[in-house]
């Protein structure tokens, strides 16, 4: 049986959960509760050379600010595109 967290165990508060590690055992609980639940640590991701979801192309992140008109709030947009892509800021149909 794994050891359960003690009052002196460091706790990480993450959104609606409390998370901690004790003697290589991982625990979480919902905020406002007292029962700790053990969970297996996530398997580390494969090295980049084995991960087929990652391509060798470079991605560009662009941030645009528009001023729609007097008295109107600023509008911000993020766009992600592959480097050298022939679309306007990575939006298909423009270009």
GUBADO-865882 format. One record per residue: x, y, z of N, C-alpha, C, O in turn. Coordinates in steps of 0.02 Angstrom, whole numbers, padded with zeros to 5 digits, always signed. Layout:
<recs>
XYZXYZXYZXYZ ...
</recs>
This chain:
<recs>
+00042-00059+00000+00000+00000+00000+00045+00062+00000+00091+00067+00040 +00030+00109-00045+00073+00168-00049+00063+00214+00010+00010+00214+00042 +00114+00254+00026+00105+00303+00079+00060+00359+00054+00063+00379-00005 +00018+00385+00097-00026+00439+00078+00004+00506+00099+00043+00508+00146 -00012+00559+00064+00016+00625+00080+00002+00645+00152-00051+00632+00180 +00051+00677+00181+00044+00702+00250+00031+00777+00247+00036+00807+00194 +00013+00807+00302+00001+00879+00302+00062+00920+00281+00054+00978+00261 +00122+00892+00285+00182+00929+00266+00204+00916+00194+00253+00945+00171 +00168+00873+00158+00185+00858+00088+00170+00919+00045+00115+00946+00049 +00217+00941+00003+00204+00998-00041+00148+00982-00091+00148+00928-00121 +00102+01027-00100+00045+01017-00144+00045+01070-00199+00059+01128-00186 +00031+01048-00260+00023+01094-00316-00051+01103-00328-00088+01054-00334 -00074+01165-00331-00144+01180-00343-00152+01195-00417-00124+01243-00443 -00190+01153-00452-00198+01158-00524-00272+01158-00542-00305+01106-00539 -00298+01215-00561-00368+01224-00578-00413+01196-00523-00416+01225-00469 -00447+01140-00535-00494+01113-00485-00465+01055-00446-00502+01020-00411 -00400+01044-00452-00369+00986-00418-00307+01007-00378-00274+01057-00392 -00294+00967-00327-00231+00971-00290-00190+00910-00311-00218+00855-00315 -00126+00918-00324-00083+00864-00348-00021+00862-00304+00006+00915-00285 +00002+00802-00289+00065+00796-00252+00099+00730-00268+00067+00683-00294 +00163+00726-00253+00202+00665-00262+00236+00650-00196+00264+00694-00163 +00234+00586-00177+00266+00565-00115+00296+00496-00125+00261+00449-00143 +00361+00490-00115+00397+00426-00123+00382+00394-00191+00368+00334-00195 +00385+00433-00244+00372+00411-00313+00302+00385-00324+00290+00348-00372 +00255+00404-00282+00184+00390-00292+00150+00457-00306+00164+00507-00273 +00104+00458-00355+00071+00519-00376-00001+00518-00353-00036+00468-00360 -00024+00575-00324-00091+00579-00297-00125+00643-00321-00092+00693-00337 -00192+00640-00324-00231+00700-00338-00295+00697-00297-00316+00644-00274 -00326+00755-00288-00392+00760-00257-00426+00822-00284-00393+00870-00303 -00492+00820-00286-00529+00879-00306-00526+00930-00250-00527+00912-00191 -00522+00993-00268-00519+01045-00217-00582+01041-00173-00637+01030-00197 -00571+01050-00109-00626+01048-00061-00640+00979-00034-00684+00970+00008 -00602+00928-00057-00611+00860-00030-00548+00840+00008-00496+00874+00003 -00552+00785+00045-00494+00763+00084-00465+00697+00060-00410+00678+00080 -00502+00660+00017-00479+00594-00005-00430+00600-00063-00446+00627-00116 -00368+00574-00053-00318+00573-00105-00327+00510-00147-00342+00457-00120 -00318+00516-00213-00324+00460-00259-00257+00452-00294-00230+00500-00323 -00230+00391-00292-00166+00379-00325-00178+00370-00400-00228+00340-00420 -00132+00396-00441-00137+00387-00513-00068+00372-00540-00017+00393-00512 -00065+00334-00596+00001+00319-00625+00027+00381-00661-00011+00417-00693 +00092+00394-00656+00119+00451-00693+00113+00440-00768+00113+00383-00791 +00107+00494-00804+00101+00488-00877+00165+00460-00906+00220+00473-00882 +00156+00421-00958+00214+00395-00994+00247+00454-01029+00213+00493-01063 +00312+00461-01023+00344+00518-01056+00336+00513-01132+00335+00459-01160 +00329+00570-01165+00320+00569-01238+00383+00542-01272+00438+00547-01245 +00374+00513-01331+00433+00487-01366+00478+00544-01387+00456+00601-01393 +00542+00529-01398+00588+00581-01422+00562+00608-01489+00529+00572-01526 +00578+00671-01506+00552+00701-01568+00565+00660-01630+00523+00661-01676 +00621+00625-01634+00635+00588-01696+00588+00529-01704+00583+00501-01759 +00553+00508-01651+00506+00452-01656+00434+00475-01659+00390+00435-01673 +00421+00538-01647+00353+00564-01645+00333+00584-01716+00359+00632-01744 +00286+00547-01746+00267+00558-01815+00221+00619-01823+00209+00640-01879 +00196+00647-01768+00153+00705-01773+00192+00769-01786+00164+00819-01807 +00256+00767-01774+00298+00827-01782+00331+00826-01850+00364+00777-01868 +00321+00878-01888+00353+00882-01954+00417+00923-01947+00429+00955-01895 +00457+00922-01998+00520+00959-01997+00511+01032-02016+00559+01070-02014 +00450+01052-02036+00440+01121-02057+00436+01167-01996+00417+01147-01941 +00455+01228-02008+00453+01279-01955+00385+01313-01956+00359+01329-02009 +00358+01324-01897+00294+01359-01891+00307+01430-01868+00352+01444-01828 +00266+01475-01894+00269+01545-01874+00205+01563-01837+00150+01546-01858 +00213+01599-01781+00155+01623-01744+00152+01698-01754+00200+01734-01740 +00095+01722-01778+00086+01793-01790+00030+01820-01747-00021+01787-01737 +00039+01880-01722-00011+01915-01682-00029+01979-01719+00015+02020-01734 -00093+01989-01732-00116+02048-01768-00162+02088-01723-00201+02061-01684 -00157+02155-01729-00201+02199-01693-00238+02242-01744-00206+02274-01787 -00304+02244-01740-00344+02285-01785-00379+02340-01745-00400+02329-01688 -00383+02398-01775-00422+02453-01746-00485+02460-01788-00482+02491-01841 -00541+02433-01765-00601+02434-01807-00631+02503-01819-00664+02513-01870 -00621+02548-01775-00649+02615-01785-00651+02653-01720-00639+02625-01667 -00666+02717-01723-00667+02758-01663-00719+02731-01613-00776+02716-01631 -00699+02727-01550-00744+02705-01498-00755+02630-01493-00790+02607-01449 -00725+02592-01539-00733+02519-01537-00670+02488-01508-00615+02515-01515 -00677+02431-01474-00619+02399-01442-00571+02370-01494-00591+02353-01550 -00508+02364-01474-00458+02333-01518-00475+02260-01528-00504+02228-01484 -00457+02233-01585-00468+02163-01600-00400+02130-01610-00359+02154-01649 -00388+02075-01575-00325+02038-01580-00337+01971-01612-00389+01939-01599 -00291+01949-01654-00296+01883-01687-00229+01849-01686-00177+01880-01696 -00230+01784-01674-00170+01741-01680-00177+01699-01743-00232+01675-01758 -00122+01690-01779-00121+01646-01837-00058+01604-01834-00004+01628-01816 -00065+01541-01852-00008+01495-01855-00003+01471-01927-00053+01451-01957 +00057+01472-01954+00068+01449-02023+00136+01417-02029+00182+01433-01992 +00142+01372-02078+00207+01343-02092+00248+01396-02129+00221+01435-02168 +00312+01398-02116+00355+01447-02148+00354+01435-02223+00361+01378-02246 +00346+01488-02262+00345+01483-02335+00277+01464-02363+00271+01456-02424 +00226+01456-02321+00159+01438-02345+00130+01497-02385+00139+01554-02365 +00096+01482-02440+00072+01536-02484+00001+01558-02466-00039+01571-02511 -00014+01561-02402-00079+01587-02381-00069+01648-02337-00016+01656-02307 -00118+01690-02334-00113+01751-02294-00117+01734-02221-00170+01714-02196 -00062+01740-02185-00058+01727-02114-00083+01658-02095-00109+01647-02040 -00077+01610-02141-00096+01542-02125-00170+01528-02131-00193+01474-02110 -00209+01574-02159-00281+01564-02165-00294+01538-02236-00284+01575-02284 -00318+01475-02243-00332+01449-02310-00383+01492-02347-00429+01519-02316 -00375+01499-02411-00421+01538-02451-00397+01609-02465-00425+01644-02507 -00345+01630-02430-00316+01696-02442-00248+01686-02474-00210+01643-02451 -00233+01722-02525-00166+01715-02552-00162+01717-02624-00107+01712-02651 
</recs>
